[in-house]
Amino acid sequence: MPGCTASWPTAHATIMAELFYVIGASGAGKDSILNYARLNIRSEMAVAFAHRYITRPADAGGENHIALSEEEFSNRAQMGCFALQWYSHNKWYGIGVEINQWLAMGLHVVVNGSRAYLDVALRNYPNMIPVLVSVAPQKLRDRLVARGREERDEIEARVVQATALERTIQHPRLAKIDNDGVLADAGECLIKLIHDRNKCVCS
């Protein structure tokens, strides 16, 4: 079968394109911030938000992802259709190779990433900008309780894990978004980061 590459126009090729790799604990509000930015970003900004390919039903969760069976995912992985891929919570996640074409066109690219996969992603894209969405432990705990998906001990384990992982994330270009407050403030912070492309801390 032919590969999954294609030729694309390069109208924006003179722009220094950036890859923004957004990460955060479950319950930190990462999906909500990404959705806000996608819906509110200015039309003149050359940016594309990548959909994730996930082995879960299309109507599961709040993310607008592309649902694949495990067999479909495996086949695409073998054909080289993913620029990034990882396994988490019994599901496969992939970012399509189309992001490489978008970057080559000069488009900034925003992806919904994984904290556990960050080191591998940085090896593949050493110049990317990691964006950490953080939230205070008690706020995270409250959100997970309100979500109602896990038992209390599972929630506590998630809070402990999130706090520990945040302390280990270090990178010269790391940007942080504090999502303890109003969603629009955090969403505007992400939009500003994409526009300015500088390391920042937003709260």
C-alpha positions in Angstrom: 0.0 0.0 0.0 1.3 3.5 -0.8 2.6 5.6 2.1 0.6 8.2 3.8 2.7 11.2 2.6 1.5 13.8 0.2 2.6 17.0 -1.5 1.1 20.2 0.0 1.4 23.9 -1.0 3.9 26.0 0.9 2.2 29.4 1.0 3.3 30.0 4.6 6.7 28.3 4.3 8.6 31.5 5.2 7.0 31.5 8.7 9.0 30.0 11.5 6.5 27.3 12.4 6.3 25.9 16.0 4.9 22.7 17.5 3.1 23.2 20.7 2.8 20.0 22.8 0.0 20.6 25.4 0.1 18.3 28.5 -1.6 18.2 31.9 -3.1 15.8 34.4 -6.5 14.3 33.9 -8.9 16.8 35.3 -6.6 19.8 34.8 -8.8 21.1 32.0 -6.5 20.6 29.1 -9.2 19.5 26.7 -11.4 22.5 27.6 -8.5 25.0 27.1 -7.6 23.5 23.7 -11.2 23.6 22.6 -11.5 27.3 23.8 -8.4 28.2 21.9 -9.5 26.4 18.8 -12.8 28.2 18.7 -11.5 31.6 19.6 -8.1 31.9 17.9 -7.9 34.7 15.4 -8.5 33.6 11.8 -5.3 35.4 10.5 -3.1 33.2 12.7 -1.6 30.4 10.7 -2.3 27.5 13.2 -3.7 24.0 13.0 -5.0 22.0 15.9 -4.3 18.3 15.4 -7.0 15.7 16.1 -5.8 12.6 17.9 -6.4 9.1 16.7 -7.6 7.0 19.7 -8.7 3.4 20.1 -11.9 4.4 21.9 -15.5 5.1 20.6 -16.1 8.5 19.0 -18.7 9.4 21.5 -16.5 8.7 24.6 -15.0 11.6 26.5 -15.2 15.2 25.7 -12.4 15.2 23.0 -13.2 15.5 19.3 -11.0 12.6 18.3 -10.8 10.2 15.5 -11.9 6.7 16.6 -10.0 3.7 15.4 -10.2 0.0 16.3 -7.0 -1.6 17.6 -6.5 -3.3 14.3 -6.9 -0.1 12.4 -4.5 1.7 14.7 -1.9 -1.1 14.4 -2.2 -1.1 10.6 -1.7 2.7 10.4 1.2 2.5 12.8 2.9 -0.1 10.6 2.4 2.0 7.5 4.1 5.0 9.2 0.9 7.1 9.5 1.7 8.5 13.0 4.2 11.1 13.8 3.8 10.4 17.5 2.0 7.5 19.3 1.7 6.2 22.8 -0.2 3.7 25.0 -2.1 5.0 28.1 -4.9 3.7 30.3 -5.5 0.7 28.0 -5.8 2.8 24.8 -3.6 3.7 21.9 -3.2 7.4 21.0 -1.7 8.8 17.8 -0.8 12.1 16.2 -0.9 11.8 12.4 2.1 12.5 10.1 0.0 15.4 8.6 1.5 17.6 11.3 4.9 17.4 9.5 3.3 18.7 6.4 1.6 21.5 8.3 4.9 22.5 9.9 6.6 22.4 6.5 3.9 24.8 5.2 4.7 27.2 8.0 1.7 26.5 10.1 2.0 26.4 13.8 0.7 23.1 15.1 -1.0 22.4 18.5 -1.2 18.8 19.7 -2.9 17.2 22.7 0.0 15.3 24.2 0.9 13.0 27.0 3.2 13.9 30.0 4.5 10.3 30.1 5.5 10.5 26.4 7.1 13.9 26.6 10.8 12.7 26.5 10.1 10.7 23.4 8.2 13.5 21.7 11.2 15.9 22.5 13.6 13.4 20.8 11.4 13.5 17.7 10.8 17.3 17.8 13.6 18.8 19.9 12.5 22.4 19.2 8.9 22.0 20.2 7.3 24.0 22.9 5.9 21.9 25.8 2.9 23.6 27.4 2.0 22.4 30.9 -1.6 23.0 32.1 -1.4 22.9 35.9 -4.0 23.1 38.7 -3.7 23.2 42.5 -4.0 19.7 44.1 -7.3 20.5 45.9 -8.8 22.0 42.8 -7.8 18.9 40.8 -9.3 16.7 43.5 -12.6 18.6 43.4 -12.8 18.3 39.7 -12.1 14.6 39.7 -14.7 14.0 42.4 -17.3 16.0 40.4 -16.5 14.0 37.3 -17.4 10.9 39.1 -15.4 8.4 37.1 -13.1 7.0 39.8 -13.3 5.9 43.4 -11.7 8.0 46.2 -8.5 6.0 46.4 -8.1 6.2 42.6 -8.6 10.0 42.7 -6.0 10.4 45.5 -3.6 8.3 43.4 -4.2 10.6 40.4 -3.6 13.8 42.5 -0.3 12.4 43.9 0.9 11.3 40.5 0.0 14.6 38.9 1.9 16.6 41.6 4.9 14.3 41.3 5.1 14.4 37.5 4.8 18.2 37.4 7.9 18.5 39.6 9.9 16.4 37.1 9.0 18.3 33.9 11.9 20.6 33.0 12.6 22.1 29.6 14.1 25.4 28.5 11.0 26.3 26.4 8.5 25.0 28.9 5.4 27.2 29.1 2.9 26.9 32.0 -0.8 27.7 32.1 -2.5 28.0 35.5 -6.1 26.7 35.2 -7.2 27.3 38.7 -9.5 30.1 37.7 -11.7 31.1 34.7 -11.5 28.9 31.6 -11.4 31.9 29.3 -8.3 33.3 31.0 -6.4 30.0 30.5 -7.7 29.7 27.0 -6.5 33.3 26.1 -3.1 32.5 27.6 -2.7 29.6 25.2 -3.8 31.8 22.3 -1.2 34.4 23.4 1.5 31.8 23.7 0.8 30.6 20.1 0.8 34.1 18.9 4.0 35.3 20.7 5.9 31.9 20.7 7.8 32.8 23.8 8.3 31.0 27.1 5.7 32.2 29.5 3.9 31.5 32.7 0.2 32.4 32.7 -1.9 32.5 35.8 
